[in-house]
Amino acid sequence: MAYSSRHWWTEFLLFVCVSAVCTVVPAWLWMASQQGREVTANGWGFIVPGLVVGLWAARRYRRRHLS
């Protein structure tokens, strides 16, 4: 069974949206919890986990629609 381009684009958009939400929301919550204190954090600590969760969600979508 061929994987249609519609499913490919849906999988890609799912990856992008989930990655964005899972990166921005924790970063925003962390910034809000600092209450104006001047502290810094490495952005990779938010970006990498967000991308991993996005890849996981896209993989689950693909496996569910290929079976």
PDB file with one MODEL, atoms N, CA, C and O in Angstrom:
MODEL        1
ATOM      1  N   MET A   1       0.841  -1.181   0.000  1.00  0.00           N
ATOM      2  CA  MET A   1       0.000   0.000   0.000  1.00  0.00           C
ATOM      3  C   MET A   1       0.884   1.240   0.000  1.00  0.00           C
ATOM      4  O   MET A   1       1.750   1.395   0.860  1.00  0.00           O
ATOM      5  N   ALA A   2       0.660   2.113  -0.962  1.00  0.00           N
ATOM      6  CA  ALA A   2       1.454   3.339  -1.080  1.00  0.00           C
ATOM      7  C   ALA A   2       0.998   4.362  -0.043  1.00  0.00           C
ATOM      8  O   ALA A   2      -0.181   4.437   0.304  1.00  0.00           O
ATOM      9  N   TYR A   3       1.939   5.131   0.433  1.00  0.00           N
ATOM     10  CA  TYR A   3       1.656   6.177   1.416  1.00  0.00           C
ATOM     11  C   TYR A   3       1.305   7.449   0.657  1.00  0.00           C
ATOM     12  O   TYR A   3       2.163   8.011  -0.023  1.00  0.00           O
ATOM     13  N   SER A   4       0.072   7.913   0.755  1.00  0.00           N
ATOM     14  CA  SER A   4      -0.389   9.034  -0.061  1.00  0.00           C
ATOM     15  C   SER A   4       0.264  10.348   0.375  1.00  0.00           C
ATOM     16  O   SER A   4       0.700  10.499   1.516  1.00  0.00           O
ATOM     17  N   SER A   5       0.317  11.284  -0.561  1.00  0.00           N
ATOM     18  CA  SER A   5       0.918  12.581  -0.257  1.00  0.00           C
ATOM     19  C   SER A   5       0.090  13.353   0.768  1.00  0.00           C
ATOM     20  O   SER A   5       0.631  14.168   1.515  1.00  0.00           O
ATOM     21  N   ARG A   6      -1.210  13.103   0.807  1.00  0.00           N
ATOM     22  CA  ARG A   6      -2.056  13.756   1.810  1.00  0.00           C
ATOM     23  C   ARG A   6      -1.632  13.336   3.213  1.00  0.00           C
ATOM     24  O   ARG A   6      -1.546  14.170   4.114  1.00  0.00           O
ATOM     25  N   HIS A   7      -1.366  12.046   3.399  1.00  0.00           N
ATOM     26  CA  HIS A   7      -0.905  11.571   4.698  1.00  0.00           C
ATOM     27  C   HIS A   7       0.486  12.116   5.021  1.00  0.00           C
ATOM     28  O   HIS A   7       0.789  12.412   6.177  1.00  0.00           O
ATOM     29  N   TRP A   8       1.337  12.249   3.985  1.00  0.00           N
ATOM     30  CA  TRP A   8       2.676  12.770   4.212  1.00  0.00           C
ATOM     31  C   TRP A   8       2.602  14.209   4.719  1.00  0.00           C
ATOM     32  O   TRP A   8       3.281  14.563   5.683  1.00  0.00           O
ATOM     33  N   TRP A   9       1.781  15.040   4.073  1.00  0.00           N
ATOM     34  CA  TRP A   9       1.651  16.435   4.500  1.00  0.00           C
ATOM     35  C   TRP A   9       1.014  16.538   5.877  1.00  0.00           C
ATOM     36  O   TRP A   9       1.398  17.389   6.680  1.00  0.00           O
ATOM     37  N   THR A  10       0.050  15.682   6.150  1.00  0.00           N
ATOM     38  CA  THR A  10      -0.568  15.684   7.481  1.00  0.00           C
ATOM     39  C   THR A  10       0.452  15.306   8.536  1.00  0.00           C
ATOM     40  O   THR A  10       0.504  15.918   9.603  1.00  0.00           O
ATOM     41  N   GLU A  11       1.266  14.297   8.242  1.00  0.00           N
ATOM     42  CA  GLU A  11       2.316  13.877   9.166  1.00  0.00           C
ATOM     43  C   GLU A  11       3.321  15.009   9.396  1.00  0.00           C
ATOM     44  O   GLU A  11       3.745  15.243  10.528  1.00  0.00           O
ATOM     45  N   PHE A  12       3.698  15.705   8.333  1.00  0.00           N
ATOM     46  CA  PHE A  12       4.644  16.818   8.446  1.00  0.00           C
ATOM     47  C   PHE A  12       4.059  17.958   9.286  1.00  0.00           C
ATOM     48  O   PHE A  12       4.737  18.495  10.162  1.00  0.00           O
ATOM     49  N   LEU A  13       2.805  18.324   9.021  1.00  0.00           N
ATOM     50  CA  LEU A  13       2.167  19.391   9.798  1.00  0.00           C
ATOM     51  C   LEU A  13       1.991  18.996  11.257  1.00  0.00           C
ATOM     52  O   LEU A  13       2.124  19.835  12.148  1.00  0.00           O
ATOM     53  N   LEU A  14       1.695  17.735  11.504  1.00  0.00           N
ATOM     54  CA  LEU A  14       1.599  17.244  12.875  1.00  0.00           C
ATOM     55  C   LEU A  14       2.938  17.389  13.586  1.00  0.00           C
ATOM     56  O   LEU A  14       2.988  17.833  14.733  1.00  0.00           O
ATOM     57  N   PHE A  15       4.025  17.017  12.908  1.00  0.00           N
ATOM     58  CA  PHE A  15       5.363  17.170  13.472  1.00  0.00           C
ATOM     59  C   PHE A  15       5.666  18.627  13.800  1.00  0.00           C
ATOM     60  O   PHE A  15       6.148  18.932  14.891  1.00  0.00           O
ATOM     61  N   VAL A  16       5.387  19.525  12.865  1.00  0.00           N
ATOM     62  CA  VAL A  16       5.693  20.944  13.064  1.00  0.00           C
ATOM     63  C   VAL A  16       4.866  21.526  14.214  1.00  0.00           C
ATOM     64  O   VAL A  16       5.405  22.222  15.074  1.00  0.00           O
ATOM     65  N   CYS A  17       3.577  21.249  14.230  1.00  0.00           N
ATOM     66  CA  CYS A  17       2.709  21.812  15.267  1.00  0.00           C
ATOM     67  C   CYS A  17       3.036  21.272  16.652  1.00  0.00           C
ATOM     68  O   CYS A  17       3.135  22.038  17.611  1.00  0.00           O
ATOM     69  N   VAL A  18       3.203  19.962  16.762  1.00  0.00           N
ATOM     70  CA  VAL A  18       3.510  19.373  18.062  1.00  0.00           C
ATOM     71  C   VAL A  18       4.875  19.843  18.550  1.00  0.00           C
ATOM     72  O   VAL A  18       5.043  20.142  19.733  1.00  0.00           O
ATOM     73  N   SER A  19       5.853  19.910  17.644  1.00  0.00           N
ATOM     74  CA  SER A  19       7.184  20.387  18.037  1.00  0.00           C
ATOM     75  C   SER A  19       7.124  21.834  18.518  1.00  0.00           C
ATOM     76  O   SER A  19       7.756  22.183  19.515  1.00  0.00           O
ATOM     77  N   ALA A  20       6.373  22.671  17.818  1.00  0.00           N
ATOM     78  CA  ALA A  20       6.272  24.079  18.211  1.00  0.00           C
ATOM     79  C   ALA A  20       5.627  24.224  19.582  1.00  0.00           C
ATOM     80  O   ALA A  20       6.120  24.964  20.433  1.00  0.00           O
ATOM     81  N   VAL A  21       4.529  23.519  19.790  1.00  0.00           N
ATOM     82  CA  VAL A  21       3.839  23.616  21.079  1.00  0.00           C
ATOM     83  C   VAL A  21       4.706  23.075  22.206  1.00  0.00           C
ATOM     84  O   VAL A  21       4.781  23.671  23.280  1.00  0.00           O
ATOM     85  N   CYS A  22       5.366  21.937  21.957  1.00  0.00           N
ATOM     86  CA  CYS A  22       6.181  21.310  23.003  1.00  0.00           C
ATOM     87  C   CYS A  22       7.508  22.035  23.228  1.00  0.00           C
ATOM     88  O   CYS A  22       8.236  21.695  24.160  1.00  0.00           O
ATOM     89  N   THR A  23       7.833  23.009  22.409  1.00  0.00           N
ATOM     90  CA  THR A  23       9.009  23.839  22.631  1.00  0.00           C
ATOM     91  C   THR A  23       8.620  25.161  23.279  1.00  0.00           C
ATOM     92  O   THR A  23       9.255  25.597  24.239  1.00  0.00           O
ATOM     93  N   VAL A  24       7.585  25.791  22.759  1.00  0.00           N
ATOM     94  CA  VAL A  24       7.217  27.132  23.214  1.00  0.00           C
ATOM     95  C   VAL A  24       6.559  27.120  24.595  1.00  0.00           C
ATOM     96  O   VAL A  24       6.880  27.957  25.439  1.00  0.00           O
ATOM     97  N   VAL A  25       5.650  26.188  24.830  1.00  0.00           N
ATOM     98  CA  VAL A  25       4.921  26.184  26.101  1.00  0.00           C
ATOM     99  C   VAL A  25       5.854  25.983  27.303  1.00  0.00           C
ATOM    100  O   VAL A  25       5.765  26.759  28.254  1.00  0.00           O
ATOM    101  N   PRO A  26       6.748  24.975  27.309  1.00  0.00           N
ATOM    102  CA  PRO A  26       7.652  24.856  28.465  1.00  0.00           C
ATOM    103  C   PRO A  26       8.589  26.062  28.619  1.00  0.00           C
ATOM    104  O   PRO A  26       8.885  26.480  29.738  1.00  0.00           O
ATOM    105  N   ALA A  27       9.052  26.616  27.495  1.00  0.00           N
ATOM    106  CA  ALA A  27       9.921  27.788  27.577  1.00  0.00           C
ATOM    107  C   ALA A  27       9.164  28.978  28.160  1.00  0.00           C
ATOM    108  O   ALA A  27       9.695  29.713  28.993  1.00  0.00           O
ATOM    109  N   TRP A  28       7.922  29.161  27.719  1.00  0.00           N
ATOM    110  CA  TRP A  28       7.117  30.260  28.239  1.00  0.00           C
ATOM    111  C   TRP A  28       6.827  30.068  29.725  1.00  0.00           C
ATOM    112  O   TRP A  28       6.915  31.016  30.506  1.00  0.00           O
ATOM    113  N   LEU A  29       6.483  28.850  30.114  1.00  0.00           N
ATOM    114  CA  LEU A  29       6.224  28.579  31.529  1.00  0.00           C
ATOM    115  C   LEU A  29       7.476  28.800  32.381  1.00  0.00           C
ATOM    116  O   LEU A  29       7.385  29.309  33.499  1.00  0.00           O
ATOM    117  N   TRP A  30       8.630  28.423  31.860  1.00  0.00           N
ATOM    118  CA  TRP A  30       9.877  28.635  32.592  1.00  0.00           C
ATOM    119  C   TRP A  30      10.140  30.130  32.756  1.00  0.00           C
ATOM    120  O   TRP A  30      10.518  30.585  33.836  1.00  0.00           O
ATOM    121  N   MET A  31       9.938  30.896  31.673  1.00  0.00           N
ATOM    122  CA  MET A  31      10.155  32.348  31.761  1.00  0.00           C
ATOM    123  C   MET A  31       9.173  32.985  32.735  1.00  0.00           C
ATOM    124  O   MET A  31       9.548  33.878  33.495  1.00  0.00           O
ATOM    125  N   ALA A  32       7.931  32.541  32.721  1.00  0.00           N
ATOM    126  CA  ALA A  32       6.929  33.105  33.625  1.00  0.00           C
ATOM    127  C   ALA A  32       7.242  32.770  35.080  1.00  0.00           C
ATOM    128  O   ALA A  32       6.926  33.554  35.975  1.00  0.00           O
ATOM    129  N   SER A  33       7.851  31.631  35.322  1.00  0.00           N
ATOM    130  CA  SER A  33       8.153  31.232  36.702  1.00  0.00           C
ATOM    131  C   SER A  33       9.338  31.982  37.286  1.00  0.00           C
ATOM    132  O   SER A  33       9.551  31.943  38.498  1.00  0.00           O
ATOM    133  N   GLN A  34      10.108  32.661  36.457  1.00  0.00           N
ATOM    134  CA  GLN A  34      11.292  33.367  36.948  1.00  0.00           C
ATOM    135  C   GLN A  34      10.950  34.717  37.569  1.00  0.00           C
ATOM    136  O   GLN A  34      11.775  35.274  38.293  1.00  0.00           O
ATOM    137  N   GLN A  35       9.792  35.247  37.319  1.00  0.00           N
ATOM    138  CA  GLN A  35       9.268  36.474  37.931  1.00  0.00           C
ATOM    139  C   GLN A  35      10.239  37.649  37.860  1.00  0.00           C
ATOM    140  O   GLN A  35      10.458  38.348  38.850  1.00  0.00           O
ATOM    141  N   GLY A  36      10.813  37.855  36.687  1.00  0.00           N
ATOM    142  CA  GLY A  36      11.658  39.019  36.473  1.00  0.00           C
ATOM    143  C   GLY A  36      13.110  38.867  36.905  1.00  0.00           C
ATOM    144  O   GLY A  36      13.904  39.788  36.711  1.00  0.00           O
ATOM    145  N   ARG A  37      13.469  37.744  37.476  1.00  0.00           N
ATOM    146  CA  ARG A  37      14.875  37.547  37.846  1.00  0.00           C
ATOM    147  C   ARG A  37      15.702  37.384  36.588  1.00  0.00           C
ATOM    148  O   ARG A  37      15.219  36.862  35.583  1.00  0.00           O
ATOM    149  N   GLU A  38      16.937  37.827  36.642  1.00  0.00           N
ATOM    150  CA  GLU A  38      17.813  37.732  35.476  1.00  0.00           C
ATOM    151  C   GLU A  38      18.570  36.413  35.506  1.00  0.00           C
ATOM    152  O   GLU A  38      19.691  36.339  36.010  1.00  0.00           O
ATOM    153  N   VAL A  39      17.950  35.381  34.966  1.00  0.00           N
ATOM    154  CA  VAL A  39      18.576  34.071  34.848  1.00  0.00           C
ATOM    155  C   VAL A  39      18.549  33.670  33.379  1.00  0.00           C
ATOM    156  O   VAL A  39      17.717  34.151  32.610  1.00  0.00           O
ATOM    157  N   THR A  40      19.448  32.801  33.003  1.00  0.00           N
ATOM    158  CA  THR A  40      19.515  32.371  31.611  1.00  0.00           C
ATOM    159  C   THR A  40      19.353  30.863  31.537  1.00  0.00           C
ATOM    160  O   THR A  40      19.588  30.143  32.507  1.00  0.00           O
ATOM    161  N   ALA A  41      18.953  30.410  30.379  1.00  0.00           N
ATOM    162  CA  ALA A  41      18.832  28.977  30.115  1.00  0.00           C
ATOM    163  C   ALA A  41      19.268  28.723  28.682  1.00  0.00           C
ATOM    164  O   ALA A  41      19.155  29.592  27.817  1.00  0.00           O
ATOM    165  N   ASN A  42      19.759  27.539  28.452  1.00  0.00           N
ATOM    166  CA  ASN A  42      20.155  27.148  27.110  1.00  0.00           C
ATOM    167  C   ASN A  42      18.903  26.783  26.316  1.00  0.00           C
ATOM    168  O   ASN A  42      18.084  25.990  26.780  1.00  0.00           O
ATOM    169  N   GLY A  43      18.750  27.351  25.136  1.00  0.00           N
ATOM    170  CA  GLY A  43      17.573  27.093  24.309  1.00  0.00           C
ATOM    171  C   GLY A  43      17.461  25.650  23.849  1.00  0.00           C
ATOM    172  O   GLY A  43      16.360  25.158  23.601  1.00  0.00           O
ATOM    173  N   TRP A  44      18.598  24.969  23.734  1.00  0.00           N
ATOM    174  CA  TRP A  44      18.572  23.568  23.312  1.00  0.00           C
ATOM    175  C   TRP A  44      17.831  22.702  24.309  1.00  0.00           C
ATOM    176  O   TRP A  44      17.298  21.656  23.937  1.00  0.00           O
ATOM    177  N   GLY A  45      17.784  23.107  25.551  1.00  0.00           N
ATOM    178  CA  GLY A  45      17.049  22.349  26.561  1.00  0.00           C
ATOM    179  C   GLY A  45      15.552  22.357  26.326  1.00  0.00           C
ATOM    180  O   GLY A  45      14.835  21.514  26.866  1.00  0.00           O
ATOM    181  N   PHE A  46      15.073  23.292  25.532  1.00  0.00           N
ATOM    182  CA  PHE A  46      13.660  23.344  25.172  1.00  0.00           C
ATOM    183  C   PHE A  46      13.429  22.830  23.748  1.00  0.00           C
ATOM    184  O   PHE A  46      12.411  22.193  23.480  1.00  0.00           O
ATOM    185  N   ILE A  47      14.363  23.102  22.839  1.00  0.00           N
ATOM    186  CA  ILE A  47      14.191  22.753  21.427  1.00  0.00           C
ATOM    187  C   ILE A  47      14.296  21.247  21.189  1.00  0.00           C
ATOM    188  O   ILE A  47      13.442  20.659  20.526  1.00  0.00           O
ATOM    189  N   VAL A  48      15.339  20.628  21.727  1.00  0.00           N
ATOM    190  CA  VAL A  48      15.554  19.198  21.468  1.00  0.00           C
ATOM    191  C   VAL A  48      14.406  18.332  21.994  1.00  0.00           C
ATOM    192  O   VAL A  48      13.909  17.488  21.249  1.00  0.00           O
ATOM    193  N   PRO A  49      13.965  18.504  23.242  1.00  0.00           N
ATOM    194  CA  PRO A  49      12.818  17.688  23.678  1.00  0.00           C
ATOM    195  C   PRO A  49      11.556  17.949  22.853  1.00  0.00           C
ATOM    196  O   PRO A  49      10.784  17.025  22.598  1.00  0.00           O
ATOM    197  N   GLY A  50      11.342  19.198  22.436  1.00  0.00           N
ATOM    198  CA  GLY A  50      10.181  19.503  21.595  1.00  0.00           C
ATOM    199  C   GLY A  50      10.237  18.781  20.264  1.00  0.00           C
ATOM    200  O   GLY A  50       9.221  18.269  19.792  1.00  0.00           O
ATOM    201  N   LEU A  51      11.419  18.734  19.650  1.00  0.00           N
ATOM    202  CA  LEU A  51      11.575  18.020  18.385  1.00  0.00           C
ATOM    203  C   LEU A  51      11.400  16.514  18.566  1.00  0.00           C
ATOM    204  O   LEU A  51      10.808  15.848  17.716  1.00  0.00           O
ATOM    205  N   VAL A  52      11.909  15.985  19.660  1.00  0.00           N
ATOM    206  CA  VAL A  52      11.762  14.545  19.917  1.00  0.00           C
ATOM    207  C   VAL A  52      10.288  14.179  20.069  1.00  0.00           C
ATOM    208  O   VAL A  52       9.838  13.174  19.519  1.00  0.00           O
ATOM    209  N   VAL A  53       9.543  14.979  20.804  1.00  0.00           N
ATOM    210  CA  VAL A  53       8.114  14.702  20.975  1.00  0.00           C
ATOM    211  C   VAL A  53       7.397  14.838  19.632  1.00  0.00           C
ATOM    212  O   VAL A  53       6.504  14.047  19.331  1.00  0.00           O
ATOM    213  N   GLY A  54       7.774  15.826  18.825  1.00  0.00           N
ATOM    214  CA  GLY A  54       7.171  15.984  17.495  1.00  0.00           C
ATOM    215  C   GLY A  54       7.439  14.787  16.598  1.00  0.00           C
ATOM    216  O   GLY A  54       6.539  14.326  15.895  1.00  0.00           O
ATOM    217  N   LEU A  55       8.665  14.280  16.614  1.00  0.00           N
ATOM    218  CA  LEU A  55       8.999  13.088  15.832  1.00  0.00           C
ATOM    219  C   LEU A  55       8.222  11.867  16.324  1.00  0.00           C
ATOM    220  O   LEU A  55       7.761  11.052  15.525  1.00  0.00           O
ATOM    221  N   TRP A  56       8.084  11.753  17.620  1.00  0.00           N
ATOM    222  CA  TRP A  56       7.336  10.631  18.188  1.00  0.00           C
ATOM    223  C   TRP A  56       5.869  10.679  17.744  1.00  0.00           C
ATOM    224  O   TRP A  56       5.294   9.653  17.382  1.00  0.00           O
ATOM    225  N   ALA A  57       5.273  11.866  17.774  1.00  0.00           N
ATOM    226  CA  ALA A  57       3.871  12.009  17.365  1.00  0.00           C
ATOM    227  C   ALA A  57       3.703  11.696  15.882  1.00  0.00           C
ATOM    228  O   ALA A  57       2.743  11.029  15.498  1.00  0.00           O
ATOM    229  N   ALA A  58       4.627  12.171  15.041  1.00  0.00           N
ATOM    230  CA  ALA A  58       4.543  11.895  13.606  1.00  0.00           C
ATOM    231  C   ALA A  58       4.726  10.401  13.336  1.00  0.00           C
ATOM    232  O   ALA A  58       4.070   9.846  12.455  1.00  0.00           O
ATOM    233  N   ARG A  59       5.601   9.758  14.079  1.00  0.00           N
ATOM    234  CA  ARG A  59       5.816   8.315  13.925  1.00  0.00           C
ATOM    235  C   ARG A  59       4.564   7.534  14.303  1.00  0.00           C
ATOM    236  O   ARG A  59       4.193   6.577  13.623  1.00  0.00           O
ATOM    237  N   ARG A  60       3.917   7.943  15.388  1.00  0.00           N
ATOM    238  CA  ARG A  60       2.675   7.264  15.794  1.00  0.00           C
ATOM    239  C   ARG A  60       1.589   7.448  14.729  1.00  0.00           C
ATOM    240  O   ARG A  60       0.839   6.516  14.440  1.00  0.00           O
ATOM    241  N   TYR A  61       1.505   8.649  14.146  1.00  0.00           N
ATOM    242  CA  TYR A  61       0.520   8.901  13.095  1.00  0.00           C
ATOM    243  C   TYR A  61       0.789   7.988  11.896  1.00  0.00           C
ATOM    244  O   TYR A  61      -0.136   7.387  11.348  1.00  0.00           O
ATOM    245  N   ARG A  62       2.053   7.887  11.493  1.00  0.00           N
ATOM    246  CA  ARG A  62       2.395   7.068  10.325  1.00  0.00           C
ATOM    247  C   ARG A  62       2.091   5.593  10.593  1.00  0.00           C
ATOM    248  O   ARG A  62       1.504   4.920   9.746  1.00  0.00           O
ATOM    249  N   ARG A  63       2.481   5.092  11.750  1.00  0.00           N
ATOM    250  CA  ARG A  63       2.237   3.689  12.055  1.00  0.00           C
ATOM    251  C   ARG A  63       0.747   3.377  12.107  1.00  0.00           C
ATOM    252  O   ARG A  63       0.323   2.306  11.672  1.00  0.00           O
ATOM    253  N   ARG A  64      -0.044   4.294  12.629  1.00  0.00           N
ATOM    254  CA  ARG A  64      -1.487   4.063  12.718  1.00  0.00           C
ATOM    255  C   ARG A  64      -2.137   4.061  11.328  1.00  0.00           C
ATOM    256  O   ARG A  64      -3.093   3.320  11.101  1.00  0.00           O
ATOM    257  N   HIS A  65      -1.632   4.877  10.399  1.00  0.00           N
ATOM    258  CA  HIS A  65      -2.244   4.960   9.091  1.00  0.00           C
ATOM    259  C   HIS A  65      -1.649   4.002   8.068  1.00  0.00           C
ATOM    260  O   HIS A  65      -2.204   3.862   6.979  1.00  0.00           O
ATOM    261  N   LEU A  66      -0.550   3.345   8.376  1.00  0.00           N
ATOM    262  CA  LEU A  66      -0.010   2.335   7.481  1.00  0.00           C
ATOM    263  C   LEU A  66      -0.540   0.945   7.780  1.00  0.00           C
ATOM    264  O   LEU A  66      -0.488   0.062   6.924  1.00  0.00           O
ATOM    265  N   SER A  67      -1.046   0.745   8.979  1.00  0.00           N
ATOM    266  CA  SER A  67      -1.528  -0.600   9.338  1.00  0.00           C
ATOM    267  C   SER A  67      -2.949  -0.838   8.887  1.00  0.00           C
ATOM    268  O   SER A  67      -3.497  -1.917   9.113  1.00  0.00           O
TER     269      SER A  67
ENDMDL
END
